[in-house]
Amino acid sequence: MNYFRNLFLNRIWLFCFISGVCISSVFGSDREPILIPKNKVPKLLKSVAYATIRSTLLHNYQFREARFVSPMDCPHKFPSLPGFFGCHLLEFPEISDSLSTTASTMDSQFADGEIEMQELQDSFSEAKSKSPFMNGRVARVSRGEKEILAFYSTNDYISHYKFQDQIVIFKWKQDSKKLLLSSLIFVKLGLDNFPETVYEYNF
């Protein structure tokens, strides 16, 4: 199990090195998210097509069988994110049988005493349908009783995710041949998933 976990993490770090997401766009940043004044919120949210993002939250998704994957924490100076979001979710993980275990198999092994704890595992389920208007993949990621709903663009990079009454929106920029994170937008949701308060973090 440790071999497969290390192999998975090595692949994630390779992705980070190639894309620059986990290195050049993160280290050396100690800033805090900035509260956006209410009169500037509409312009900021329009720049990330919030109406489309909101439509993805309203859709009812059906999910495939869950698999368990090993999470990877973000670098130390990456801003704190709601929930348990890890940098292994920045790009939609392609889960092979050698790197994952189905939920039904895990339950069976647990019942047989083969597995005592799964502290380092996230339950990962892909939706059977794409997100409306975005046409990207959707995943439900669970850890214990906590749950994240993650939404991806058509290039399989994370677009946004929802945790409880908050969503985090990822803004990307093209730098030469690399796709880098330029900022994060934190939205506290009110009634009907309309924004209540908005913060922005710039890398």
KETORKOL-172062 format. One record per residue: x, y, z of N, C-alpha, C, O in turn. Coordinates in Angstrom, 2 decimals, padded with zeros to 5 digits, m for minus. Layout:
N
[[X, Y, Z], [X, Y, Z], [X, Y, Z], [X, Y, Z]]
...
This chain:
203
[[000.83, m001.21, 000.00], [000.00, 000.00, 000.00], [000.86, 001.26, 000.00], [000.56, 002.23, m000.69]]
[[001.97, 001.24, 000.80], [002.85, 002.40, 000.84], [003.49, 002.66, m000.51], [003.68, 003.81, m000.90]]
[[003.81, 001.58, m001.24], [004.40, 001.75, m002.58], [003.46, 002.50, m003.49], [003.87, 003.44, m004.17]]
[[002.19, 002.08, m003.52], [001.22, 002.73, m004.40], [000.93, 004.16, m003.96], [000.73, 005.04, m004.79]]
[[000.90, 004.38, m002.64], [000.67, 005.74, m002.16], [001.82, 006.66, m002.58], [001.58, 007.78, m003.03]]
[[003.06, 006.17, m002.43], [004.21, 006.98, m002.82], [004.23, 007.23, m004.32], [004.60, 008.32, m004.77]]
[[003.84, 006.21, m005.11], [003.78, 006.37, m006.55], [002.76, 007.44, m006.92], [003.02, 008.26, m007.79]]
[[001.61, 007.42, m006.25], [000.58, 008.43, m006.50], [001.10, 009.82, m006.18], [000.92, 010.75, m006.97]]
[[001.74, 009.98, m005.02], [002.25, 011.29, m004.63], [003.34, 011.77, m005.57], [003.42, 012.96, m005.88]]
[[004.18, 010.84, m006.03], [005.22, 011.23, m006.98], [004.62, 011.76, m008.27], [005.14, 012.71, m008.86]]
[[003.52, 011.15, m008.72], [002.86, 011.63, m009.94], [002.28, 013.01, m009.72], [002.32, 013.85, m010.62]]
[[001.72, 013.26, m008.52], [001.18, 014.58, m008.23], [002.28, 015.62, m008.22], [002.10, 016.71, m008.78]]
[[003.41, 015.32, m007.59], [004.51, 016.29, m007.56], [005.06, 016.54, m008.96], [005.49, 017.65, m009.27]]
[[005.05, 015.49, m009.80], [005.48, 015.69, m011.18], [004.55, 016.66, m011.89], [005.00, 017.53, m012.63]]
[[003.24, 016.50, m011.67], [002.27, 017.44, m012.23], [002.55, 018.85, m011.75], [002.53, 019.80, m012.53]]
[[002.81, 018.98, m010.44], [003.07, 020.31, m009.89], [004.31, 020.93, m010.52], [004.33, 022.12, m010.82]]
[[005.35, 020.11, m010.71], [006.59, 020.63, m011.28], [006.40, 021.08, m012.72], [006.90, 022.13, m013.13]]
[[005.66, 020.28, m013.51], [005.45, 020.61, m014.92], [004.57, 021.83, m015.07], [004.86, 022.71, m015.88]]
[[003.50, 021.90, m014.28], [002.52, 022.98, m014.44], [002.94, 024.24, m013.72], [002.51, 025.34, m014.10]]
[[003.77, 024.11, m012.69], [004.15, 025.26, m011.89], [003.11, 025.66, m010.88], [003.30, 026.63, m010.15]]
[[001.99, 024.92, m010.80], [000.90, 025.31, m009.90], [001.35, 025.29, m008.46], [001.05, 026.21, m007.69]]
[[002.07, 024.26, m008.07], [002.41, 024.09, m006.67], [003.76, 024.70, m006.31], [004.19, 024.61, m005.16]]
[[004.44, 025.32, m007.26], [005.77, 025.85, m006.97], [005.83, 027.33, m007.24], [005.83, 028.14, m006.31]]
[[005.90, 027.71, m008.51], [006.18, 029.10, m008.83], [005.04, 030.04, m008.48], [005.28, 031.23, m008.29]]
[[003.82, 029.55, m008.38], [002.69, 030.43, m008.09], [002.34, 030.50, m006.62], [001.39, 031.18, m006.24]]
[[003.11, 029.78, m005.76], [002.70, 029.68, m004.37], [003.75, 030.19, m003.40], [003.44, 031.03, m002.55]]
[[004.99, 029.71, m003.50], [005.97, 029.98, m002.48], [006.29, 031.47, m002.37], [006.32, 032.19, m003.37]]
[[006.54, 031.90, m001.15], [006.88, 033.29, m000.92], [005.68, 034.19, m000.75], [005.81, 035.41, m000.81]]
[[004.50, 033.62, m000.55], [003.29, 034.42, m000.43], [002.70, 034.23, 000.96], [002.24, 033.15, 001.30]]
[[002.71, 035.32, 001.77], [002.17, 035.26, 003.11], [000.94, 036.15, 003.26], [000.52, 036.42, 004.38]]
[[000.38, 036.60, 002.17], [m000.74, 037.52, 002.24], [m002.01, 036.81, 002.70], [m002.12, 035.58, 002.61]]
[[m002.94, 037.59, 003.20], [m004.24, 037.10, 003.60], [m005.27, 037.48, 002.54], [m005.08, 038.47, 001.84]]
[[m006.36, 036.71, 002.41], [m007.43, 037.11, 001.49], [m008.00, 038.47, 001.86], [m008.11, 038.81, 003.04]]
[[m008.35, 039.25, 000.85], [m008.85, 040.61, 001.04], [m010.36, 040.63, 000.84], [m010.88, 040.09, m000.13]]
[[m011.05, 041.26, 001.78], [m012.49, 041.42, 001.66], [m012.81, 042.39, 000.53], [m012.28, 043.50, 000.49]]
[[m013.66, 041.97, m000.39], [m014.03, 042.80, m001.54], [m015.23, 043.67, m001.17], [m016.25, 043.15, m000.72]]
[[m015.12, 044.98, m001.34], [m016.28, 045.86, m001.05], [m017.48, 045.46, m001.89], [m017.34, 045.01, m003.03]]
[[m018.65, 045.61, m001.32], [m019.87, 045.16, m001.99], [m020.06, 045.81, m003.36], [m020.61, 045.18, m004.26]]
[[m019.62, 047.06, m003.51], [m019.81, 047.72, m004.81], [m018.87, 047.19, m005.89], [m019.06, 047.48, m007.07]]
[[m017.84, 046.40, m005.48], [m016.91, 045.83, m006.45], [m017.15, 044.34, m006.68], [m016.54, 043.73, m007.56]]
[[m018.04, 043.76, m005.88], [m018.32, 042.32, m006.00], [m018.90, 041.95, m007.37], [m018.43, 040.98, m007.97]]
[[m019.91, 042.68, m007.89], [m020.48, 042.27, m009.19], [m019.45, 042.20, m010.30], [m019.48, 041.26, m011.10]]
[[m018.54, 043.16, m010.37], [m017.53, 043.15, m011.44], [m016.59, 041.96, m011.30], [m016.25, 041.31, m012.28]]
[[m016.17, 041.68, m010.06], [m015.27, 040.55, m009.84], [m015.94, 039.23, m010.19], [m015.35, 038.39, m010.87]]
[[m017.17, 039.05, m009.74], [m017.86, 037.79, m010.01], [m018.23, 037.63, m011.49], [m018.29, 036.52, m012.00]]
[[m018.47, 038.74, m012.15], [m018.73, 038.67, m013.59], [m017.49, 038.19, m014.34], [m017.61, 037.50, m015.35]]
[[m016.31, 038.56, m013.85], [m015.06, 038.17, m014.51], [m014.82, 036.66, m014.44], [m014.04, 036.13, m015.23]]
[[m015.48, 035.97, m013.52], [m015.33, 034.52, m013.42], [m016.63, 033.80, m013.79], [m016.79, 032.62, m013.50]]
[[m017.55, 034.52, m014.43], [m018.82, 033.94, m014.88], [m019.56, 033.27, m013.72], [m019.88, 032.08, m013.78]]
[[m019.83, 034.04, m012.68], [m020.45, 033.46, m011.49], [m021.84, 032.90, m011.77], [m022.25, 031.94, m011.13]]
[[m022.56, 033.49, m012.71], [m023.88, 032.96, m013.03], [m023.78, 031.51, m013.50], [m024.62, 030.68, m013.16]]
[[m022.75, 031.21, m014.29], [m022.52, 029.84, m014.73], [m022.11, 028.95, m013.57], [m022.58, 027.82, m013.45]]
[[m021.23, 029.47, m012.72], [m020.79, 028.71, m011.55], [m021.99, 028.38, m010.66], [m022.12, 027.25, m010.18]]
[[m022.86, 029.35, m010.45], [m024.04, 029.12, m009.62], [m024.93, 028.04, m010.22], [m025.50, 027.23, m009.48]]
[[m025.05, 028.01, m011.54], [m025.89, 027.00, m012.18], [m025.37, 025.59, m011.91], [m026.16, 024.64, m011.83]]
[[m024.04, 025.44, m011.78], [m023.48, 024.12, m011.49], [m023.84, 023.66, m010.08], [m023.91, 022.46, m009.82]]
[[m024.05, 024.61, m009.18], [m024.39, 024.27, m007.80], [m025.84, 023.82, m007.66], [m026.18, 023.09, m006.73]]
[[m026.69, 024.26, m008.58], [m028.12, 023.98, m008.49], [m028.50, 022.64, m009.12], [m029.60, 022.14, m008.90]]
[[m027.59, 022.06, m009.89], [m027.89, 020.82, m010.61], [m027.84, 019.63, m009.65], [m027.06, 019.62, m008.70]]
[[m028.69, 018.64, m009.90], [m028.71, 017.42, m009.10], [m027.89, 016.35, m009.80], [m028.24, 015.91, m010.90]]
[[m026.81, 015.91, m009.17], [m025.88, 014.97, m009.79], [m026.05, 013.57, m009.21], [m026.35, 013.39, m008.02]]
[[m025.87, 012.58, m010.06], [m025.79, 011.19, m009.66], [m024.34, 010.75, m009.81], [m023.67, 011.12, m010.77]]
[[m023.85, 009.97, m008.84], [m022.42, 009.67, m008.80], [m022.14, 008.18, m008.99], [m022.96, 007.32, m008.64]]
[[m020.98, 007.90, m009.55], [m020.52, 006.53, m009.73], [m020.00, 005.98, m008.39], [m019.95, 006.69, m007.39]]
[[m019.61, 004.71, m008.42], [m019.10, 004.09, m007.20], [m017.84, 004.83, m006.73], [m016.99, 005.22, m007.53]]
[[m017.74, 005.00, m005.43], [m016.62, 005.74, m004.86], [m015.35, 004.90, m004.87], [m015.38, 003.68, m004.73]]
[[m014.24, 005.59, m005.03], [m012.92, 004.99, m004.86], [m012.17, 005.79, m003.81], [m012.48, 006.96, m003.57]]
[[m011.20, 005.16, m003.18], [m010.41, 005.83, m002.16], [m009.06, 006.22, m002.74], [m008.36, 005.39, m003.34]]
[[m008.70, 007.47, m002.56], [m007.43, 007.98, m003.08], [m006.66, 008.65, m001.95], [m007.24, 009.13, m000.98]]
[[m005.34, 008.68, m002.09], [m004.49, 009.30, m001.08], [m004.41, 010.80, m001.33], [m004.04, 011.22, m002.43]]
[[m004.75, 011.62, m000.34], [m004.67, 013.07, m000.52], [m003.25, 013.59, m000.44], [m002.35, 012.89, 000.03]]
[[m003.05, 014.82, m000.89], [m001.76, 015.48, m000.75], [m002.00, 016.91, m000.29], [m002.70, 017.67, m000.96]]
[[m001.41, 017.27, 000.84], [m001.55, 018.63, 001.33], [m000.85, 019.61, 000.40], [000.11, 019.27, m000.27]]
[[m001.37, 020.85, 000.38], [m000.72, 021.90, m000.38], [000.52, 022.39, 000.36], [000.65, 022.16, 001.56]]
[[001.44, 023.06, m000.35], [002.64, 023.59, 000.32], [002.27, 024.50, 001.49], [001.16, 025.03, 001.56]]
[[003.22, 024.66, 002.39], [002.99, 025.37, 003.65], [002.42, 026.77, 003.44], [001.55, 027.21, 004.19]]
[[002.91, 027.48, 002.44], [002.51, 028.87, 002.25], [001.31, 029.02, 001.31], [000.92, 030.13, 000.97]]
[[000.73, 027.92, 000.91], [m000.51, 027.98, 000.17], [m001.60, 028.45, 001.14], [m001.62, 028.01, 002.29]]
[[m002.50, 029.34, 000.70], [m003.51, 029.85, 001.65], [m004.40, 028.75, 002.19], [m004.66, 027.75, 001.52]]
[[m004.86, 028.94, 003.41], [m005.77, 027.98, 004.03], [m007.10, 027.99, 003.29], [m007.68, 029.05, 003.04]]
[[m007.59, 026.79, 002.96], [m008.82, 026.67, 002.19], [m009.91, 025.99, 003.03], [m009.60, 025.17, 003.89]]
[[m011.16, 026.34, 002.79], [m012.25, 025.71, 003.53], [m012.28, 024.20, 003.31], [m011.99, 023.71, 002.21]]
[[m012.65, 023.47, 004.35], [m012.74, 022.03, 004.21], [m011.38, 021.37, 004.24], [m010.48, 021.83, 004.94]]
[[m011.22, 020.31, 003.48], [m009.98, 019.54, 003.49], [m009.37, 019.49, 002.09], [m008.70, 018.52, 001.73]]
[[m009.61, 020.54, 001.30], [m009.12, 020.54, m000.08], [m007.60, 020.38, m000.10], [m006.88, 021.09, 000.60]]
[[m007.13, 019.44, m000.92], [m005.70, 019.20, m001.08], [m005.27, 019.43, m002.51], [m006.10, 019.47, m003.41]]
[[m003.97, 019.59, m002.72], [m003.47, 019.92, m004.05], [m003.57, 018.75, m005.03], [m003.34, 018.94, m006.23]]
[[m003.91, 017.56, m004.55], [m004.16, 016.46, m005.48], [m005.45, 016.67, m006.25], [m005.72, 015.95, m007.21]]
[[m006.26, 017.67, m005.85], [m007.52, 017.95, m006.53], [m007.42, 019.13, m007.50], [m008.42, 019.50, m008.11]]
[[m006.23, 019.73, m007.65], [m006.09, 020.85, m008.57], [m006.36, 020.42, m010.01], [m006.88, 021.20, m010.81]]
[[m006.02, 019.19, m010.32], [m006.34, 018.61, m011.63], [m007.13, 017.34, m011.37], [m006.86, 016.61, m010.42]]
[[m008.12, 017.07, m012.24], [m008.96, 015.89, m012.03], [m008.08, 014.64, m011.98], [m007.39, 014.34, m012.96]]
[[m008.09, 013.92, m010.87], [m007.19, 012.77, m010.75], [m007.68, 011.59, m011.59], [m008.83, 011.17, m011.49]]
[[m006.79, 011.08, m012.41], [m007.09, 009.86, m013.16], [m006.73, 008.69, m012.27], [m005.56, 008.42, m012.02]]
[[m007.75, 008.01, m011.78], [m007.54, 006.99, m010.76], [m007.45, 005.62, m011.41], [m008.42, 005.14, m012.01]]
[[m006.31, 004.98, m011.30], [m006.16, 003.62, m011.82], [m006.45, 002.63, m010.71], [m006.43, 002.99, m009.53]]
[[m006.72, 001.40, m011.09], [m007.03, 000.38, m010.08], [m005.86, 000.15, m009.14], [m006.07, m000.20, m007.98]]
[[m004.63, 000.36, m009.62], [m003.45, 000.13, m008.79], [m003.26, 001.21, m007.75], [m002.50, 001.02, m006.80]]
[[m003.93, 002.35, m007.91], [m003.75, 003.47, m006.99], [m004.98, 003.75, m006.16], [m005.02, 004.74, m005.43]]
[[m005.99, 002.90, m006.25], [m007.22, 003.18, m005.53], [m007.90, 001.89, m005.12], [m007.56, 000.81, m005.60]]
[[m008.85, 002.02, m004.23], [m009.65, 000.90, m003.76], [m011.10, 001.33, m003.77], [m011.42, 002.43, m003.33]]
[[m011.98, 000.49, m004.27], [m013.39, 000.86, m004.30], [m013.94, 000.86, m002.89], [m013.41, 000.20, m002.00]]
[[m015.01, 001.60, m002.70], [m015.62, 001.70, m001.38], [m016.12, 000.34, m000.91], [m015.99, 000.00, 000.27]]
[[m016.70, m000.44, m001.82], [m017.23, m001.75, m001.44], [m016.10, m002.68, m001.00], [m016.26, m003.44, m000.04]]
[[m014.97, m002.62, m001.70], [m013.82, m003.44, m001.31], [m013.27, m003.01, 000.03], [m012.91, m003.85, 000.86]]
[[m013.21, m001.69, 000.25], [m012.72, m001.17, 001.51], [m013.60, m001.62, 002.67], [m013.09, m002.00, 003.72]]
[[m014.93, m001.57, 002.47], [m015.85, m002.01, 003.51], [m015.64, m003.48, 003.84], [m015.68, m003.88, 005.01]]
[[m015.41, m004.28, 002.80], [m015.19, m005.71, 003.00], [m013.91, m005.97, 003.76], [m013.88, m006.80, 004.67]]
[[m012.84, m005.25, 003.39], [m011.57, m005.43, 004.07], [m011.66, m004.98, 005.52], [m011.08, m005.60, 006.41]]
[[m012.38, m003.89, 005.75], [m012.54, m003.41, 007.12], [m013.29, m004.43, 007.97], [m012.92, m004.69, 009.11]]
[[m014.34, m005.02, 007.39], [m015.14, m006.01, 008.13], [m014.30, m007.25, 008.45], [m014.49, m007.87, 009.49]]
[[m013.37, m007.60, 007.54], [m012.53, m008.77, 007.75], [m011.33, m008.49, 008.64], [m010.54, m009.40, 008.91]]
[[m011.17, m007.26, 009.09], [m010.06, m006.91, 009.96], [m008.76, m006.64, 009.23], [m007.72, m006.51, 009.87]]
[[m008.80, m006.53, 007.89], [m007.57, m006.31, 007.13], [m007.12, m004.85, 007.22], [m005.94, m004.56, 007.07]]
[[m008.07, m003.95, 007.45], [m007.76, m002.53, 007.51], [m008.28, m001.97, 008.82], [m009.47, m002.10, 009.12]]
[[m007.41, m001.36, 009.60], [m007.83, m000.81, 010.88], [m008.31, 000.62, 010.74], [m009.32, 000.99, 011.33]]
[[m007.59, 001.45, 009.95], [m007.95, 002.85, 009.80], [m007.64, 003.30, 008.38], [m006.74, 002.76, 007.74]]
[[m008.40, 004.28, 007.91], [m008.15, 004.86, 006.59], [m008.02, 006.38, 006.73], [m008.69, 007.14, 006.02]]
[[m007.16, 006.82, 007.65], [m007.02, 008.23, 007.93], [m006.50, 009.01, 006.74], [m006.80, 010.20, 006.59]]
[[m005.72, 008.35, 005.88], [m005.08, 009.06, 004.78], [m005.82, 008.88, 003.46], [m005.23, 009.05, 002.39]]
[[m007.09, 008.53, 003.52], [m007.83, 008.25, 002.30], [m009.00, 009.22, 002.13], [m009.70, 009.55, 003.09]]
[[m009.20, 009.66, 000.90], [m010.39, 010.42, 000.53], [m011.27, 009.53, m000.34], [m010.77, 008.80, m001.20]]
[[m012.57, 009.58, m000.10], [m013.52, 008.89, m000.97], [m013.82, 009.81, m002.15], [m014.24, 010.95, m001.96]]
[[m013.61, 009.30, m003.36], [m013.70, 010.12, m004.57], [m014.70, 009.48, m005.54], [m014.51, 008.34, m005.97]]
[[m015.77, 010.24, m005.88], [m016.79, 009.73, m006.79], [m017.00, 010.72, m007.92], [m017.20, 011.91, m007.68]]
[[m016.95, 010.23, m009.16], [m017.20, 011.09, m010.31], [m018.69, 011.08, m010.66], [m019.33, 010.03, m010.62]]
[[m019.22, 012.25, m010.99], [m020.62, 012.35, m011.40], [m020.82, 011.67, m012.75], [m019.91, 011.63, m013.58]]
[[m022.02, 011.15, m012.96], [m022.33, 010.49, m014.23], [m022.58, 011.49, m015.35], [m022.53, 011.13, m016.53]]
[[m022.84, 012.73, m015.00], [m023.09, 013.77, m016.01], [m022.12, 014.93, m015.82], [m021.55, 015.10, m014.75]]
[[m021.95, 015.71, m016.88], [m021.09, 016.89, m016.81], [m021.86, 018.06, m016.19], [m023.08, 018.02, m016.08]]
[[m021.13, 019.08, m015.81], [m021.77, 020.27, m015.24], [m022.47, 021.06, m016.33], [m021.96, 021.15, m017.45]]
[[m023.64, 021.65, m016.04], [m024.36, 022.42, m017.06], [m023.58, 023.67, m017.45], [m022.98, 024.33, m016.61]]
[[m023.60, 023.97, m018.75], [m022.97, 025.14, m019.34], [m021.43, 025.06, m019.33], [m020.79, 025.47, m020.31]]
[[m020.83, 024.55, m018.27], [m019.37, 024.40, m018.23], [m018.91, 023.15, m018.96], [m017.84, 023.13, m019.57]]
[[m019.74, 022.09, m018.91], [m019.45, 020.81, m019.55], [m018.15, 020.19, m019.03], [m017.42, 019.54, m019.77]]
[[m017.90, 020.40, m017.75], [m016.72, 019.80, m017.12], [m017.12, 018.68, m016.19], [m018.30, 018.49, m015.88]]
[[m016.14, 017.95, m015.75], [m016.39, 016.83, m014.84], [m016.65, 017.35, m013.42], [m016.18, 018.41, m013.02]]
[[m017.40, 016.56, m012.67], [m017.79, 016.90, m011.31], [m017.44, 015.72, m010.42], [m017.60, 014.57, m010.80]]
[[m016.96, 016.03, m009.22], [m016.59, 014.96, m008.29], [m017.08, 015.28, m006.89], [m017.10, 016.43, m006.46]]
[[m017.47, 014.22, m006.19], [m017.79, 014.33, m004.77], [m016.65, 013.70, m003.99], [m016.33, 012.52, m004.17]]
[[m016.04, 014.50, m003.12], [m014.90, 014.04, m002.35], [m015.28, 014.07, m000.88], [m015.70, 015.11, m000.37]]
[[m015.13, 012.94, m000.20], [m015.54, 012.84, 001.20], [m014.37, 012.40, 002.06], [m013.52, 011.61, 001.65]]
[[m014.36, 012.94, 003.27], [m013.40, 012.50, 004.28], [m014.15, 012.47, 005.61], [m014.47, 013.52, 006.17]]
[[m014.42, 011.28, 006.09], [m015.26, 011.17, 007.28], [m016.66, 011.67, 006.96], [m017.27, 011.23, 005.99]]
[[m017.16, 012.59, 007.77], [m018.49, 013.15, 007.54], [m018.44, 014.43, 006.72], [m019.48, 015.02, 006.43]]
[[m017.26, 014.88, 006.35], [m017.12, 016.11, 005.57], [m017.15, 015.79, 004.08], [m016.71, 014.72, 003.65]]
[[m017.68, 016.73, 003.29], [m017.83, 016.49, 001.86], [m017.54, 017.75, 001.06], [m017.96, 018.85, 001.42]]
[[m016.83, 017.57, m000.04], [m016.53, 018.63, m001.00], [m017.17, 018.25, m002.32], [m017.13, 017.08, m002.71]]
[[m017.74, 019.22, m003.02], [m018.23, 019.03, m004.37], [m017.31, 019.84, m005.27], [m017.30, 021.07, m005.21]]
[[m016.54, 019.15, m006.11], [m015.51, 019.80, m006.93], [m015.93, 019.84, m008.39], [m016.42, 018.85, m008.93]]
[[m015.73, 020.98, m009.03], [m016.12, 021.20, m010.41], [m014.89, 021.53, m011.25], [m014.06, 022.35, m010.84]]
[[m014.79, 020.89, m012.42], [m013.60, 021.04, m013.26], [m013.97, 021.65, m014.61], [m015.08, 021.45, m015.12]]
[[m013.01, 022.40, m015.17], [m013.19, 022.92, m016.53], [m012.97, 021.80, m017.53], [m012.62, 020.69, m017.16]]
[[m013.19, 022.09, m018.79], [m013.04, 021.06, m019.83], [m011.59, 020.59, m019.96], [m011.35, 019.52, m020.51]]
[[m010.63, 021.38, m019.48], [m009.23, 020.95, m019.51], [m008.84, 020.14, m018.28], [m007.68, 019.79, m018.10]]
[[m009.83, 019.85, m017.43], [m009.67, 019.03, m016.23], [m008.94, 019.73, m015.08], [m008.56, 019.08, m014.11]]
[[m008.72, 021.04, m015.19], [m008.21, 021.80, m014.05], [m009.40, 022.27, m013.21], [m010.49, 022.53, m013.73]]
[[m009.18, 022.36, m011.89], [m010.26, 022.75, m010.99], [m010.79, 024.14, m011.34], [m010.02, 025.07, m011.56]]
[[m012.09, 024.26, m011.39], [m012.74, 025.55, m011.60], [m013.19, 026.14, m010.26], [m012.91, 027.30, m009.95]]
[[m013.90, 025.32, m009.48], [m014.37, 025.77, m008.18], [m014.81, 024.54, m007.38], [m015.04, 023.47, m007.94]]
[[m014.93, 024.73, m006.09], [m015.49, 023.66, m005.27], [m016.36, 024.27, m004.18], [m016.20, 025.43, m003.79]]
[[m017.29, 023.46, m003.70], [m018.20, 023.88, m002.64], [m017.96, 023.05, m001.40], [m017.86, 021.82, m001.45]]
[[m017.89, 023.75, m000.26], [m017.80, 023.08, 001.04], [m018.77, 023.79, 001.97], [m018.58, 024.96, 002.31]]
[[m019.80, 023.08, 002.40], [m020.85, 023.64, 003.25], [m021.44, 024.90, 002.59], [m022.00, 024.80, 001.50]]
[[m021.34, 026.07, 003.23], [m021.93, 027.28, 002.65], [m020.88, 028.19, 002.02], [m021.06, 029.41, 001.96]]
[[m019.79, 027.60, 001.55], [m018.73, 028.37, 000.93], [m018.33, 027.75, m000.41], [m018.38, 026.53, m000.58]]
[[m017.92, 028.59, m001.34], [m017.28, 028.07, m002.54], [m015.96, 028.80, m002.74], [m015.80, 029.96, m002.36]]
[[m015.03, 028.10, m003.34], [m013.73, 028.67, m003.69], [m013.59, 028.57, m005.20], [m013.74, 027.50, m005.78]]
[[m013.30, 029.71, m005.84], [m013.17, 029.78, m007.29], [m011.68, 029.97, m007.62], [m011.01, 030.81, m007.04]]
[[m011.19, 029.18, m008.56], [m009.78, 029.21, m008.94], [m009.63, 029.96, m010.27], [m010.22, 029.57, m011.28]]
[[m008.84, 031.01, m010.26], [m008.57, 031.76, m011.49], [m007.18, 031.36, m012.00], [m006.19, 031.43, m011.28]]
[[m007.14, 030.93, m013.26], [m005.90, 030.46, m013.87], [m005.42, 031.45, m014.93], [m006.20, 032.20, m015.51]]
[[m004.12, 031.44, m015.16], [m003.54, 032.25, m016.23], [m002.52, 031.41, m016.99], [m001.88, 030.52, m016.43]]
[[m002.38, 031.72, m018.26], [m001.43, 031.02, m019.11], [m000.10, 031.76, m019.06], [m000.04, 032.96, m019.35]]
[[000.96, 031.07, m018.70], [002.30, 031.65, m018.64], [003.23, 030.77, m019.45], [003.64, 029.70, m019.01]]
[[003.55, 031.24, m020.66], [004.32, 030.43, m021.60], [003.53, 029.14, m021.85], [002.41, 029.20, m022.34]]
[[004.10, 027.99, m021.52], [003.40, 026.74, m021.73], [002.79, 026.20, m020.43], [002.28, 025.08, m020.38]]
[[002.86, 027.01, m019.38], [002.35, 026.58, m018.08], [001.03, 027.25, m017.75], [000.78, 028.40, m018.13]]
[[000.19, 026.53, m017.05], [m001.06, 027.09, m016.55], [m000.88, 027.31, m015.06], [m000.70, 026.35, m014.30]]
[[m000.95, 028.58, m014.63], [m000.66, 028.92, m013.24], [m001.89, 029.52, m012.57], [m002.76, 030.12, m013.21]]
[[m001.94, 029.34, m011.27], [m002.99, 029.99, m010.49], [m002.65, 031.46, m010.33], [m001.54, 031.81, m009.94]]
[[m003.61, 032.32, m010.62], [m003.39, 033.75, m010.43], [m004.09, 034.27, m009.19], [m003.57, 035.17, m008.53]]
[[m005.25, 033.72, m008.85], [m005.96, 034.15, m007.65], [m007.01, 033.13, m007.24], [m007.39, 032.26, m008.01]]
[[m007.47, 033.28, m006.01], [m008.57, 032.48, m005.47], [m009.64, 033.44, m005.00], [m009.35, 034.48, m004.43]]
[[m010.89, 033.08, m005.24], [m012.02, 033.89, m004.79], [m012.85, 033.05, m003.82], [m013.32, 031.96, m004.17]]
[[m013.01, 033.56, m002.61], [m013.76, 032.88, m001.57], [m015.15, 033.52, m001.46], [m015.25, 034.73, m001.24]]
[[m016.18, 032.73, m001.62], [m017.55, 033.25, m001.60], [m018.33, 032.58, m000.48], [m018.50, 031.36, m000.47]]
[[m018.82, 033.39, 000.45], [m019.75, 032.89, 001.47], [m021.15, 032.98, 000.87], [m021.59, 034.05, 000.45]]
[[m021.85, 031.84, 000.84], [m023.13, 031.77, 000.16], [m024.28, 032.12, 001.08], [m024.31, 031.76, 002.25]]
[[m025.25, 032.84, 000.51], [m026.49, 033.13, 001.20], [m027.61, 032.28, 000.63], [m027.36, 031.17, 000.17]]
[[m028.82, 032.78, 000.65], [m029.97, 032.05, 000.12], [m029.82, 031.80, m001.37], [m029.37, 032.67, m002.11]]
[[m030.21, 030.58, m001.80], [m030.22, 030.21, m003.22], [m028.85, 030.34, m003.87], [m028.74, 030.59, m005.07]]
[[m027.79, 030.18, m003.06], [m026.41, 030.21, m003.57], [m026.00, 031.56, m004.16], [m025.11, 031.63, m005.00]]
[[m026.65, 032.62, m003.72], [m026.19, 033.96, m004.10], [m025.09, 034.40, m003.13], [m025.11, 034.03, m001.96]]
[[m024.13, 035.19, m003.61], [m023.00, 035.58, m002.76], [m023.40, 036.50, m001.63], [m024.20, 037.42, m001.80]]
[[m022.83, 036.24, m000.47], [m023.09, 037.07, 000.70], [m021.88, 037.95, 001.01], [m022.00, 039.17, 001.12]]
[[m020.72, 037.32, 001.14], [m019.46, 038.05, 001.28], [m018.42, 037.41, 000.36], [m018.47, 036.21, 000.12]]
[[m017.50, 038.22, m000.13], [m016.50, 037.74, m001.09], [m015.12, 038.22, m000.68], [m014.91, 039.39, m000.36]]
[[m014.17, 037.28, m000.70], [m012.77, 037.60, m000.45], [m011.97, 037.18, m001.67], [m012.38, 036.29, m002.42]]
[[m010.81, 037.82, m001.87], [m009.93, 037.43, m002.97], [m008.51, 037.30, m002.46], [m008.04, 038.10, m001.65]]
[[m007.83, 036.27, m002.94], [m006.43, 036.05, m002.61], [m005.64, 036.04, m003.92], [m005.92, 035.23, m004.80]]
[[m004.67, 036.93, m004.04], [m003.84, 037.02, m005.25], [m002.47, 036.42, m005.00], [m001.82, 036.71, m004.00]]
[[m002.03, 035.59, m005.91], [m000.70, 034.98, m005.76], [000.38, 035.94, m006.24], [001.56, 035.61, m006.19]]
